[in-house]
Amino acid sequence: MELHLPRFINNFYWWCPFTIIFIIIGYHNIFNNWELQLYGFNELEDLGRLLFVLCISLCESSLITVIVWWVIKSLKRILSKPIEESDF
């Protein structure tokens, strides 16, 4: 499954919200979900586990960023439409 984003998505969404979301989700996954602080980094497996958690966090953050972009775009489109007066 591929995710094709439109080319006109603003770079602002990939710098500001994406980094904030990635830091929050990465912190949550590392310290709460996977509890990586209990493991040492003496083996390659532990480094692989950390990279796996960071990749999962990256995917979650990009998906949330796209959802936030879609919601904001939809709200802008809804709010920019003129209100039509209907005859009762």
C-alpha positions in Angstrom: 0.0 0.0 0.0 1.4 3.4 -1.0 0.4 6.7 0.3 0.6 9.4 -2.4 0.4 13.0 -1.0 -0.5 15.9 -3.2 2.5 18.0 -4.2 0.9 21.2 -2.9 1.0 20.1 0.7 2.7 22.9 2.6 6.2 22.4 3.9 5.1 23.9 7.2 3.3 20.7 8.1 6.5 18.7 7.7 8.6 21.0 9.9 6.5 22.3 12.7 3.6 19.9 13.5 5.5 16.8 12.3 8.5 17.3 14.5 6.4 18.1 17.6 4.2 15.1 17.0 7.3 12.9 16.3 9.0 14.0 19.5 5.8 13.3 21.6 5.1 9.9 20.0 8.7 8.9 20.0 9.1 9.7 23.7 5.8 7.9 24.5 6.8 4.8 22.5 10.4 4.6 23.9 9.6 5.2 27.6 6.0 4.0 28.1 5.1 1.4 25.5 8.3 -0.4 24.7 10.2 0.6 28.0 13.5 0.7 26.2 15.2 2.2 29.3 15.2 -1.3 30.8 17.5 -2.6 28.1 21.1 -2.0 27.7 22.8 -1.1 24.4 25.5 -3.8 24.5 24.0 -5.9 21.7 23.1 -5.1 18.1 19.6 -6.4 18.8 19.0 -3.5 21.3 20.0 -0.9 18.7 17.7 -2.6 16.2 14.9 -2.5 18.6 15.4 1.3 19.1 15.5 1.9 15.4 12.4 -0.2 14.9 10.5 1.9 17.6 11.8 5.1 15.9 10.6 3.9 12.5 7.2 3.0 13.9 7.0 6.5 15.6 8.0 8.1 12.3 5.1 6.3 10.5 2.6 7.2 13.2 3.7 10.8 13.2 3.5 11.2 9.4 0.0 9.6 9.4 -1.2 12.0 12.1 0.4 15.0 10.2 -1.5 14.0 7.1 -4.8 13.7 9.1 -4.2 17.1 10.7 -3.5 18.6 7.2 -6.7 17.0 5.8 -8.8 18.3 8.6 -7.5 21.8 8.4 -7.9 21.8 4.6 -11.5 20.5 4.9 -12.3 23.1 7.5 -10.9 25.9 5.4 -13.0 24.7 2.4 -16.2 24.5 4.5 -15.7 27.9 6.1 -14.8 29.6 2.9 -18.1 28.7 1.1 -20.6 31.5 1.1 -23.7 30.9 3.2 -26.7 30.6 0.9 -29.9 32.1 2.0 -32.9 29.8 1.5 -36.4 31.0 1.1 -38.7 29.6 3.6 
